[in-house]
Amino acid sequence: DFATPRAILTGHDYEITCATICAELGLVISGSKEGPCLIHSMNGDLLRTLEGPATLQGPENCLRPKLIQASREGHCVIYYENGLFCVFSVNGRLQATMETDDKIR
């Protein structure tokens, strides 16, 4: 038996490196190798692009997302390879950022 996909996530130019599903809100949030992170419906419809704080260190600051977690309250935390955490609303609005010196692997 072969599994058939429930949805195809469109909009990424590179391979997806991390993803999370928020079943309570009916959302799939995914990040690709060279960014950005995208919010899709459970049917695969592209809803939003999560734009990170490009002004902190240039647009490369929000490349290479490594971890994504969504809450049922509608928040999304993304950890990027360079040590940056970003918190977004599911509406795509950047709510907070924090830089760390630690590298999570």
Biopython code that builds the backbone (N, CA, C, O; Angstrom):
import numpy as np
from Bio.PDB.StructureBuilder import StructureBuilder

atoms = [
    (1, "ASP", "N", (0.833, -1.191, 0.000)),
    (1, "ASP", "CA", (0.000, 0.000, 0.000)),
    (1, "ASP", "C", (0.872, 1.246, 0.000)),
    (1, "ASP", "O", (1.896, 1.314, 0.679)),
    (2, "PHE", "N", (0.441, 2.222, -0.775)),
    (2, "PHE", "CA", (1.119, 3.502, -0.823)),
    (2, "PHE", "C", (0.237, 4.545, -0.162)),
    (2, "PHE", "O", (-0.972, 4.591, -0.391)),
    (3, "ALA", "N", (0.848, 5.372, 0.650)),
    (3, "ALA", "CA", (0.110, 6.465, 1.280)),
    (3, "ALA", "C", (-0.080, 7.577, 0.258)),
    (3, "ALA", "O", (0.836, 7.898, -0.499)),
    (4, "THR", "N", (-1.245, 8.148, 0.242)),
    (4, "THR", "CA", (-1.507, 9.282, -0.641)),
    (4, "THR", "C", (-1.484, 10.554, 0.197)),
    (4, "THR", "O", (-1.987, 10.567, 1.320)),
    (5, "PRO", "N", (-0.906, 11.616, -0.338)),
    (5, "PRO", "CA", (-0.831, 12.855, 0.432)),
    (5, "PRO", "C", (-2.217, 13.465, 0.641)),
    (5, "PRO", "O", (-3.073, 13.417, -0.242)),
    (6, "ARG", "N", (-2.414, 14.035, 1.817)),
    (6, "ARG", "CA", (-3.674, 14.733, 2.110)),
    (6, "ARG", "C", (-3.668, 16.112, 1.487)),
    (6, "ARG", "O", (-4.714, 16.633, 1.101)),
    (7, "ALA", "N", (-2.482, 16.705, 1.390)),
    (7, "ALA", "CA", (-2.350, 18.045, 0.818)),
    (7, "ALA", "C", (-0.919, 18.223, 0.326)),
    (7, "ALA", "O", (0.006, 17.578, 0.820)),
    (8, "ILE", "N", (-0.754, 19.089, -0.637)),
    (8, "ILE", "CA", (0.559, 19.456, -1.142)),
    (8, "ILE", "C", (0.800, 20.894, -0.732)),
    (8, "ILE", "O", (-0.004, 21.777, -1.034)),
    (9, "LEU", "N", (1.915, 21.133, -0.039)),
    (9, "LEU", "CA", (2.243, 22.480, 0.420)),
    (9, "LEU", "C", (3.014, 23.207, -0.670)),
    (9, "LEU", "O", (4.151, 22.848, -0.977)),
    (10, "THR", "N", (2.408, 24.210, -1.243)),
    (10, "THR", "CA", (3.038, 24.972, -2.322)),
    (10, "THR", "C", (3.638, 26.260, -1.765)),
    (10, "THR", "O", (3.289, 26.695, -0.668)),
    (11, "GLY", "N", (4.531, 26.857, -2.521)),
    (11, "GLY", "CA", (5.082, 28.153, -2.156)),
    (11, "GLY", "C", (6.536, 28.128, -1.758)),
    (11, "GLY", "O", (7.179, 29.178, -1.730)),
    (12, "HIS", "N", (7.076, 26.971, -1.449)),
    (12, "HIS", "CA", (8.499, 26.879, -1.089)),
    (12, "HIS", "C", (9.332, 26.680, -2.345)),
    (12, "HIS", "O", (8.943, 25.944, -3.252)),
    (13, "ASP", "N", (10.487, 27.347, -2.388)),
    (13, "ASP", "CA", (11.413, 27.171, -3.504)),
    (13, "ASP", "C", (12.448, 26.082, -3.222)),
    (13, "ASP", "O", (13.090, 25.572, -4.140)),
    (14, "TYR", "N", (12.604, 25.733, -1.946)),
    (14, "TYR", "CA", (13.582, 24.718, -1.537)),
    (14, "TYR", "C", (12.884, 23.688, -0.663)),
    (14, "TYR", "O", (11.716, 23.851, -0.309)),
    (15, "GLU", "N", (13.606, 22.625, -0.317)),
    (15, "GLU", "CA", (12.996, 21.552, 0.458)),
    (15, "GLU", "C", (12.568, 22.037, 1.841)),
    (15, "GLU", "O", (13.191, 22.921, 2.430)),
    (16, "ILE", "N", (11.496, 21.439, 2.338)),
    (16, "ILE", "CA", (10.978, 21.766, 3.658)),
    (16, "ILE", "C", (11.878, 21.119, 4.706)),
    (16, "ILE", "O", (12.176, 19.927, 4.629)),
    (17, "THR", "N", (12.308, 21.916, 5.687)),
    (17, "THR", "CA", (13.212, 21.422, 6.730)),
    (17, "THR", "C", (12.505, 21.208, 8.064)),
    (17, "THR", "O", (12.995, 20.459, 8.909)),
    (18, "CYS", "N", (11.357, 21.857, 8.261)),
    (18, "CYS", "CA", (10.618, 21.689, 9.511)),
    (18, "CYS", "C", (9.157, 22.057, 9.270)),
    (18, "CYS", "O", (8.832, 22.854, 8.391)),
    (19, "ALA", "N", (8.296, 21.457, 10.071)),
    (19, "ALA", "CA", (6.863, 21.720, 9.934)),
    (19, "ALA", "C", (6.154, 21.361, 11.234)),
    (19, "ALA", "O", (6.650, 20.563, 12.030)),
    (20, "THR", "N", (5.003, 21.957, 11.431)),
    (20, "THR", "CA", (4.154, 21.620, 12.561)),
    (20, "THR", "C", (2.704, 21.709, 12.118)),
    (20, "THR", "O", (2.363, 22.451, 11.196)),
    (21, "ILE", "N", (1.865, 20.948, 12.783)),
    (21, "ILE", "CA", (0.427, 20.961, 12.497)),
    (21, "ILE", "C", (-0.300, 21.441, 13.735)),
    (21, "ILE", "O", (-0.064, 20.941, 14.834)),
    (22, "CYS", "N", (-1.174, 22.399, 13.561)),
    (22, "CYS", "CA", (-2.036, 22.864, 14.641)),
    (22, "CYS", "C", (-3.454, 22.447, 14.278)),
    (22, "CYS", "O", (-4.184, 23.187, 13.618)),
    (23, "ALA", "N", (-3.832, 21.252, 14.720)),
    (23, "ALA", "CA", (-5.133, 20.683, 14.347)),
    (23, "ALA", "C", (-6.283, 21.534, 14.873)),
    (23, "ALA", "O", (-7.326, 21.632, 14.227)),
    (24, "GLU", "N", (-6.100, 22.153, 16.049)),
    (24, "GLU", "CA", (-7.166, 22.968, 16.631)),
    (24, "GLU", "C", (-7.541, 24.150, 15.748)),
    (24, "GLU", "O", (-8.705, 24.546, 15.695)),
    (25, "LEU", "N", (-6.553, 24.712, 15.053)),
    (25, "LEU", "CA", (-6.801, 25.854, 14.171)),
    (25, "LEU", "C", (-6.851, 25.463, 12.697)),
    (25, "LEU", "O", (-7.139, 26.300, 11.841)),
    (26, "GLY", "N", (-6.572, 24.196, 12.398)),
    (26, "GLY", "CA", (-6.609, 23.733, 11.016)),
    (26, "GLY", "C", (-5.479, 24.283, 10.169)),
    (26, "GLY", "O", (-5.673, 24.592, 8.994)),
    (27, "LEU", "N", (-4.281, 24.409, 10.766)),
    (27, "LEU", "CA", (-3.149, 25.015, 10.070)),
    (27, "LEU", "C", (-1.940, 24.090, 10.017)),
    (27, "LEU", "O", (-1.722, 23.264, 10.904)),
    (28, "VAL", "N", (-1.168, 24.252, 8.959)),
    (28, "VAL", "CA", (0.135, 23.609, 8.814)),
    (28, "VAL", "C", (1.136, 24.741, 8.597)),
    (28, "VAL", "O", (0.956, 25.575, 7.709)),
    (29, "ILE", "N", (2.188, 24.767, 9.411)),
    (29, "ILE", "CA", (3.217, 25.793, 9.277)),
    (29, "ILE", "C", (4.510, 25.081, 8.914)),
    (29, "ILE", "O", (4.919, 24.134, 9.585)),
    (30, "SER", "N", (5.148, 25.545, 7.846)),
    (30, "SER", "CA", (6.349, 24.863, 7.356)),
    (30, "SER", "C", (7.438, 25.875, 7.043)),
    (30, "SER", "O", (7.172, 27.029, 6.705)),
    (31, "GLY", "N", (8.674, 25.404, 7.166)),
    (31, "GLY", "CA", (9.826, 26.232, 6.846)),
    (31, "GLY", "C", (10.720, 25.500, 5.867)),
    (31, "GLY", "O", (10.869, 24.280, 5.941)),
    (32, "SER", "N", (11.316, 26.248, 4.945)),
    (32, "SER", "CA", (12.182, 25.618, 3.951)),
    (32, "SER", "C", (13.625, 26.046, 4.144)),
    (32, "SER", "O", (13.914, 26.989, 4.880)),
    (33, "LYS", "N", (14.515, 25.351, 3.483)),
    (33, "LYS", "CA", (15.958, 25.515, 3.645)),
    (33, "LYS", "C", (16.405, 26.969, 3.540)),
    (33, "LYS", "O", (17.211, 27.416, 4.356)),
    (34, "GLU", "N", (15.918, 27.696, 2.588)),
    (34, "GLU", "CA", (16.308, 29.096, 2.409)),
    (34, "GLU", "C", (15.168, 30.056, 2.730)),
    (34, "GLU", "O", (15.143, 31.179, 2.228)),
    (35, "GLY", "N", (14.222, 29.617, 3.569)),
    (35, "GLY", "CA", (13.120, 30.474, 3.990)),
    (35, "GLY", "C", (12.178, 30.766, 2.846)),
    (35, "GLY", "O", (12.487, 30.399, 1.712)),
    (36, "PRO", "N", (11.079, 31.387, 3.073)),
    (36, "PRO", "CA", (10.503, 31.783, 4.349)),
    (36, "PRO", "C", (9.667, 30.655, 4.948)),
    (36, "PRO", "O", (9.587, 29.561, 4.389)),
    (37, "CYS", "N", (9.048, 30.937, 6.091)),
    (37, "CYS", "CA", (8.088, 30.008, 6.674)),
    (37, "CYS", "C", (6.703, 30.382, 6.159)),
    (37, "CYS", "O", (6.382, 31.561, 6.007)),
    (38, "LEU", "N", (5.896, 29.374, 5.897)),
    (38, "LEU", "CA", (4.574, 29.591, 5.305)),
    (38, "LEU", "C", (3.494, 28.936, 6.155)),
    (38, "LEU", "O", (3.722, 27.908, 6.793)),
    (39, "ILE", "N", (2.311, 29.552, 6.151)),
    (39, "ILE", "CA", (1.146, 28.980, 6.820)),
    (39, "ILE", "C", (0.173, 28.511, 5.746)),
    (39, "ILE", "O", (-0.204, 29.270, 4.853)),
    (40, "HIS", "N", (-0.227, 27.240, 5.852)),
    (40, "HIS", "CA", (-1.195, 26.636, 4.933)),
    (40, "HIS", "C", (-2.410, 26.155, 5.713)),
    (40, "HIS", "O", (-2.335, 25.904, 6.916)),
    (41, "SER", "N", (-3.521, 26.033, 5.014)),
    (41, "SER", "CA", (-4.669, 25.347, 5.604)),
    (41, "SER", "C", (-4.376, 23.849, 5.572)),
    (41, "SER", "O", (-3.431, 23.410, 4.917)),
    (42, "MET", "N", (-5.179, 23.077, 6.273)),
    (42, "MET", "CA", (-4.996, 21.616, 6.261)),
    (42, "MET", "C", (-5.244, 21.038, 4.869)),
    (42, "MET", "O", (-4.831, 19.914, 4.584)),
    (43, "ASN", "N", (-5.910, 21.793, 4.008)),
    (43, "ASN", "CA", (-6.145, 21.359, 2.627)),
    (43, "ASN", "C", (-4.993, 21.718, 1.704)),
    (43, "ASN", "O", (-4.988, 21.334, 0.534)),
    (44, "GLY", "N", (-4.007, 22.458, 2.228)),
    (44, "GLY", "CA", (-2.855, 22.827, 1.419)),
    (44, "GLY", "C", (-2.918, 24.213, 0.824)),
    (44, "GLY", "O", (-2.006, 24.600, 0.093)),
    (45, "ASP", "N", (-3.965, 24.982, 1.108)),
    (45, "ASP", "CA", (-4.067, 26.345, 0.581)),
    (45, "ASP", "C", (-3.080, 27.257, 1.304)),
    (45, "ASP", "O", (-3.041, 27.276, 2.534)),
    (46, "LEU", "N", (-2.286, 28.009, 0.550)),
    (46, "LEU", "CA", (-1.336, 28.946, 1.127)),
    (46, "LEU", "C", (-2.092, 30.136, 1.695)),
    (46, "LEU", "O", (-2.833, 30.804, 0.973)),
    (47, "LEU", "N", (-1.909, 30.409, 2.996)),
    (47, "LEU", "CA", (-2.630, 31.489, 3.659)),
    (47, "LEU", "C", (-1.753, 32.700, 3.947)),
    (47, "LEU", "O", (-2.175, 33.833, 3.715)),
    (48, "ARG", "N", (-0.546, 32.482, 4.447)),
    (48, "ARG", "CA", (0.314, 33.580, 4.865)),
    (48, "ARG", "C", (1.792, 33.213, 4.706)),
    (48, "ARG", "O", (2.167, 32.041, 4.675)),
    (49, "THR", "N", (2.608, 34.255, 4.607)),
    (49, "THR", "CA", (4.054, 34.126, 4.663)),
    (49, "THR", "C", (4.518, 34.793, 5.938)),
    (49, "THR", "O", (4.108, 35.916, 6.232)),
    (50, "LEU", "N", (5.361, 34.127, 6.697)),
    (50, "LEU", "CA", (5.889, 34.695, 7.936)),
    (50, "LEU", "C", (7.210, 35.385, 7.631)),
    (50, "LEU", "O", (8.221, 34.730, 7.378)),
    (51, "GLU", "N", (7.189, 36.696, 7.658)),
    (51, "GLU", "CA", (8.378, 37.491, 7.369)),
    (51, "GLU", "C", (9.069, 37.836, 8.666)),
    (51, "GLU", "O", (8.482, 38.471, 9.543)),
    (52, "GLY", "N", (10.316, 37.421, 8.791)),
    (52, "GLY", "CA", (11.084, 37.695, 9.996)),
    (52, "GLY", "C", (11.612, 39.117, 10.011)),
    (52, "GLY", "O", (11.404, 39.878, 9.066)),
    (53, "PRO", "N", (12.290, 39.466, 11.080)),
    (53, "PRO", "CA", (12.810, 40.834, 11.240)),
    (53, "PRO", "C", (14.062, 41.059, 10.406)),
    (53, "PRO", "O", (15.175, 41.015, 10.931)),
    (54, "ALA", "N", (13.892, 41.295, 9.136)),
    (54, "ALA", "CA", (15.023, 41.441, 8.210)),
    (54, "ALA", "C", (15.911, 42.623, 8.583)),
    (54, "ALA", "O", (17.080, 42.657, 8.198)),
    (55, "THR", "N", (15.388, 43.577, 9.314)),
    (55, "THR", "CA", (16.177, 44.760, 9.637)),
    (55, "THR", "C", (17.206, 44.499, 10.728)),
    (55, "THR", "O", (18.101, 45.325, 10.913)),
    (56, "LEU", "N", (17.123, 43.386, 11.462)),
    (56, "LEU", "CA", (18.081, 43.114, 12.533)),
    (56, "LEU", "C", (19.486, 42.896, 11.992)),
    (56, "LEU", "O", (20.438, 43.531, 12.445)),
    (57, "GLN", "N", (19.611, 42.001, 11.026)),
    (57, "GLN", "CA", (20.935, 41.695, 10.471)),
    (57, "GLN", "C", (20.854, 41.432, 8.976)),
    (57, "GLN", "O", (21.711, 40.740, 8.427)),
    (58, "GLY", "N", (19.876, 41.953, 8.332)),
    (58, "GLY", "CA", (19.699, 41.702, 6.912)),
    (58, "GLY", "C", (18.764, 40.537, 6.677)),
    (58, "GLY", "O", (18.433, 39.820, 7.621)),
    (59, "PRO", "N", (18.325, 40.325, 5.432)),
    (59, "PRO", "CA", (17.358, 39.274, 5.136)),
    (59, "PRO", "C", (17.855, 37.869, 5.429)),
    (59, "PRO", "O", (17.048, 36.963, 5.635)),
    (60, "GLU", "N", (19.172, 37.671, 5.452)),
    (60, "GLU", "CA", (19.705, 36.338, 5.742)),
    (60, "GLU", "C", (19.471, 35.944, 7.203)),
    (60, "GLU", "O", (19.682, 34.788, 7.569)),
    (61, "ASN", "N", (19.044, 36.877, 8.028)),
    (61, "ASN", "CA", (18.805, 36.614, 9.445)),
    (61, "ASN", "C", (17.716, 35.567, 9.659)),
    (61, "ASN", "O", (17.755, 34.837, 10.649)),
    (62, "CYS", "N", (16.765, 35.482, 8.768)),
    (62, "CYS", "CA", (15.641, 34.565, 8.946)),
    (62, "CYS", "C", (15.645, 33.447, 7.917)),
    (62, "CYS", "O", (14.591, 32.999, 7.465)),
    (63, "LEU", "N", (16.826, 33.008, 7.558)),
    (63, "LEU", "CA", (16.948, 31.844, 6.686)),
    (63, "LEU", "C", (17.201, 30.610, 7.533)),
    (63, "LEU", "O", (17.626, 30.701, 8.685)),
    (64, "ARG", "N", (16.942, 29.495, 6.960)),
    (64, "ARG", "CA", (17.212, 28.189, 7.569)),
    (64, "ARG", "C", (16.492, 27.962, 8.893)),
    (64, "ARG", "O", (17.135, 27.799, 9.930)),
    (65, "PRO", "N", (15.169, 27.950, 8.863)),
    (65, "PRO", "CA", (14.431, 27.594, 10.086)),
    (65, "PRO", "C", (14.711, 26.137, 10.443)),
    (65, "PRO", "O", (14.756, 25.269, 9.571)),
    (66, "LYS", "N", (14.896, 25.882, 11.731)),
    (66, "LYS", "CA", (15.215, 24.532, 12.202)),
    (66, "LYS", "C", (14.073, 23.896, 12.976)),
    (66, "LYS", "O", (13.832, 22.696, 12.850)),
    (67, "LEU", "N", (13.375, 24.681, 13.769)),
    (67, "LEU", "CA", (12.279, 24.172, 14.599)),
    (67, "LEU", "C", (11.084, 25.109, 14.500)),
    (67, "LEU", "O", (11.239, 26.330, 14.475)),
    (68, "ILE", "N", (9.891, 24.526, 14.444)),
    (68, "ILE", "CA", (8.652, 25.306, 14.446)),
    (68, "ILE", "C", (7.695, 24.634, 15.419)),
    (68, "ILE", "O", (7.561, 23.411, 15.437)),
    (69, "GLN", "N", (7.036, 25.452, 16.224)),
    (69, "GLN", "CA", (5.999, 24.932, 17.114)),
    (69, "GLN", "C", (4.843, 25.924, 17.142)),
    (69, "GLN", "O", (5.057, 27.130, 17.259)),
    (70, "ALA", "N", (3.631, 25.420, 17.034)),
    (70, "ALA", "CA", (2.435, 26.271, 17.076)),
    (70, "ALA", "C", (1.606, 25.912, 18.298)),
    (70, "ALA", "O", (1.572, 24.759, 18.729)),
    (71, "SER", "N", (0.941, 26.914, 18.845)),
    (71, "SER", "CA", (0.069, 26.685, 19.997)),
    (71, "SER", "C", (-1.384, 26.763, 19.554)),
    (71, "SER", "O", (-1.698, 27.340, 18.512)),
    (72, "ARG", "N", (-2.253, 26.185, 20.342)),
    (72, "ARG", "CA", (-3.686, 26.248, 20.014)),
    (72, "ARG", "C", (-4.252, 27.646, 20.220)),
    (72, "ARG", "O", (-5.363, 27.942, 19.780)),
    (73, "GLU", "N", (-3.480, 28.514, 20.894)),
    (73, "GLU", "CA", (-3.902, 29.900, 21.077)),
    (73, "GLU", "C", (-3.577, 30.779, 19.869)),
    (73, "GLU", "O", (-3.979, 31.941, 19.816)),
    (74, "GLY", "N", (-2.857, 30.227, 18.914)),
    (74, "GLY", "CA", (-2.589, 30.969, 17.691)),
    (74, "GLY", "C", (-1.223, 31.629, 17.632)),
    (74, "GLY", "O", (-1.047, 32.607, 16.906)),
    (75, "HIS", "N", (-0.250, 31.116, 18.381)),
    (75, "HIS", "CA", (1.115, 31.624, 18.320)),
    (75, "HIS", "C", (2.012, 30.586, 17.668)),
    (75, "HIS", "O", (1.789, 29.381, 17.783)),
    (76, "CYS", "N", (3.014, 31.075, 16.995)),
    (76, "CYS", "CA", (3.973, 30.201, 16.322)),
    (76, "CYS", "C", (5.372, 30.653, 16.705)),
    (76, "CYS", "O", (5.724, 31.818, 16.524)),
    (77, "VAL", "N", (6.177, 29.722, 17.240)),
    (77, "VAL", "CA", (7.565, 30.012, 17.588)),
    (77, "VAL", "C", (8.454, 29.314, 16.566)),
    (77, "VAL", "O", (8.304, 28.122, 16.299)),
    (78, "ILE", "N", (9.375, 30.076, 16.005)),
    (78, "ILE", "CA", (10.311, 29.530, 15.018)),
    (78, "ILE", "C", (11.728, 29.768, 15.518)),
    (78, "ILE", "O", (12.076, 30.874, 15.933)),
    (79, "TYR", "N", (12.539, 28.722, 15.475)),
    (79, "TYR", "CA", (13.959, 28.835, 15.803)),
    (79, "TYR", "C", (14.749, 28.709, 14.503)),
    (79, "TYR", "O", (14.580, 27.748, 13.753)),
    (80, "TYR", "N", (15.610, 29.686, 14.248)),
    (80, "TYR", "CA", (16.432, 29.697, 13.044)),
    (80, "TYR", "C", (17.852, 29.225, 13.367)),
    (80, "TYR", "O", (18.312, 29.327, 14.504)),
    (81, "GLU", "N", (18.526, 28.714, 12.357)),
    (81, "GLU", "CA", (19.863, 28.138, 12.510)),
    (81, "GLU", "C", (20.862, 29.082, 13.173)),
    (81, "GLU", "O", (21.770, 28.624, 13.866)),
    (82, "ASN", "N", (20.712, 30.380, 12.974)),
    (82, "ASN", "CA", (21.674, 31.349, 13.510)),
    (82, "ASN", "C", (21.423, 31.715, 14.979)),
    (82, "ASN", "O", (22.103, 32.593, 15.510)),
    (83, "GLY", "N", (20.463, 31.064, 15.644)),
    (83, "GLY", "CA", (20.214, 31.318, 17.049)),
    (83, "GLY", "C", (19.096, 32.308, 17.332)),
    (83, "GLY", "O", (18.954, 32.756, 18.470)),
    (84, "LEU", "N", (18.307, 32.660, 16.344)),
    (84, "LEU", "CA", (17.216, 33.613, 16.511)),
    (84, "LEU", "C", (15.894, 32.884, 16.734)),
    (84, "LEU", "O", (15.551, 31.968, 15.986)),
    (85, "PHE", "N", (15.162, 33.290, 17.755)),
    (85, "PHE", "CA", (13.793, 32.836, 17.981)),
    (85, "PHE", "C", (12.853, 33.951, 17.552)),
    (85, "PHE", "O", (13.110, 35.118, 17.848)),
    (86, "CYS", "N", (11.774, 33.618, 16.864)),
    (86, "CYS", "CA", (10.736, 34.588, 16.503)),
    (86, "CYS", "C", (9.382, 34.027, 16.900)),
    (86, "CYS", "O", (9.123, 32.833, 16.745)),
    (87, "VAL", "N", (8.524, 34.894, 17.412)),
    (87, "VAL", "CA", (7.155, 34.515, 17.742)),
    (87, "VAL", "C", (6.239, 35.299, 16.814)),
    (87, "VAL", "O", (6.322, 36.524, 16.725)),
    (88, "PHE", "N", (5.358, 34.568, 16.119)),
    (88, "PHE", "CA", (4.406, 35.161, 15.194)),
    (88, "PHE", "C", (2.988, 34.828, 15.640)),
    (88, "PHE", "O", (2.756, 33.817, 16.304)),
    (89, "SER", "N", (2.042, 35.689, 15.269)),
    (89, "SER", "CA", (0.632, 35.315, 15.378)),
    (89, "SER", "C", (0.289, 34.514, 14.131)),
    (89, "SER", "O", (1.021, 34.570, 13.143)),
    (90, "VAL", "N", (-0.807, 33.774, 14.160)),
    (90, "VAL", "CA", (-1.185, 33.013, 12.970)),
    (90, "VAL", "C", (-1.667, 33.943, 11.860)),
    (90, "VAL", "O", (-1.888, 33.498, 10.733)),
    (91, "ASN", "N", (-1.832, 35.226, 12.168)),
    (91, "ASN", "CA", (-2.149, 36.217, 11.142)),
    (91, "ASN", "C", (-0.889, 36.696, 10.427)),
    (91, "ASN", "O", (-0.969, 37.507, 9.504)),
    (92, "GLY", "N", (0.280, 36.195, 10.852)),
    (92, "GLY", "CA", (1.533, 36.531, 10.194)),
    (92, "GLY", "C", (2.272, 37.693, 10.813)),
    (92, "GLY", "O", (3.312, 38.103, 10.297)),
    (93, "ARG", "N", (1.766, 38.234, 11.902)),
    (93, "ARG", "CA", (2.396, 39.398, 12.523)),
    (93, "ARG", "C", (3.514, 38.962, 13.464)),
    (93, "ARG", "O", (3.311, 38.111, 14.329)),
    (94, "LEU", "N", (4.697, 39.553, 13.288)),
    (94, "LEU", "CA", (5.825, 39.291, 14.168)),
    (94, "LEU", "C", (5.537, 39.925, 15.521)),
    (94, "LEU", "O", (5.273, 41.124, 15.601)),
    (95, "GLN", "N", (5.585, 39.124, 16.591)),
    (95, "GLN", "CA", (5.263, 39.630, 17.923)),
    (95, "GLN", "C", (6.478, 39.802, 18.819)),
    (95, "GLN", "O", (6.495, 40.702, 19.657)),
    (96, "ALA", "N", (7.489, 38.968, 18.665)),
    (96, "ALA", "CA", (8.676, 39.067, 19.516)),
    (96, "ALA", "C", (9.845, 38.352, 18.863)),
    (96, "ALA", "O", (9.660, 37.446, 18.050)),
    (97, "THR", "N", (11.049, 38.768, 19.228)),
    (97, "THR", "CA", (12.263, 38.094, 18.782)),
    (97, "THR", "C", (13.228, 37.986, 19.960)),
    (97, "THR", "O", (13.169, 38.778, 20.901)),
    (98, "MET", "N", (14.103, 37.008, 19.895)),
    (98, "MET", "CA", (15.151, 36.853, 20.897)),
    (98, "MET", "C", (16.335, 36.167, 20.243)),
    (98, "MET", "O", (16.184, 35.133, 19.592)),
    (99, "GLU", "N", (17.507, 36.742, 20.416)),
    (99, "GLU", "CA", (18.726, 36.127, 19.894)),
    (99, "GLU", "C", (19.438, 35.391, 21.015)),
    (99, "GLU", "O", (19.478, 35.862, 22.151)),
    (100, "THR", "N", (20.004, 34.224, 20.689)),
    (100, "THR", "CA", (20.764, 33.454, 21.655)),
    (100, "THR", "C", (22.130, 33.130, 21.073)),
    (100, "THR", "O", (22.322, 33.141, 19.857)),
    (101, "ASP", "N", (23.061, 32.845, 21.946)),
    (101, "ASP", "CA", (24.387, 32.414, 21.501)),
    (101, "ASP", "C", (24.453, 30.906, 21.363)),
    (101, "ASP", "O", (25.381, 30.369, 20.758)),
    (102, "ASP", "N", (23.463, 30.221, 21.929)),
    (102, "ASP", "CA", (23.438, 28.762, 21.860)),
    (102, "ASP", "C", (22.972, 28.305, 20.491)),
    (102, "ASP", "O", (22.154, 28.959, 19.844)),
    (103, "LYS", "N", (23.496, 27.190, 20.068)),
    (103, "LYS", "CA", (23.082, 26.588, 18.803)),
    (103, "LYS", "C", (22.369, 25.277, 19.109)),
    (103, "LYS", "O", (23.008, 24.309, 19.522)),
    (104, "ILE", "N", (21.077, 25.237, 18.916)),
    (104, "ILE", "CA", (20.293, 24.024, 19.128)),
    (104, "ILE", "C", (20.459, 23.146, 17.906)),
    (104, "ILE", "O", (20.375, 23.627, 16.776)),
    (105, "ARG", "N", (20.691, 21.874, 18.120)),
    (105, "ARG", "CA", (20.876, 20.959, 16.989)),
    (105, "ARG", "C", (19.830, 19.892, 17.010)),
    (105, "ARG", "O", (19.817, 19.023, 16.138)),
]
sb = StructureBuilder()
sb.init_structure("model")
sb.init_model(0)
sb.init_chain("A")
sb.init_seg("    ")
for serial, (resi, resn, name, xyz) in enumerate(atoms, 1):
    if name == "N":
        sb.init_residue(resn, " ", resi, " ")
    sb.init_atom(name, np.array(xyz, "f"), 0.0, 1.0, " ", f" {name:<3s}", serial, name[0])
structure = sb.get_structure()
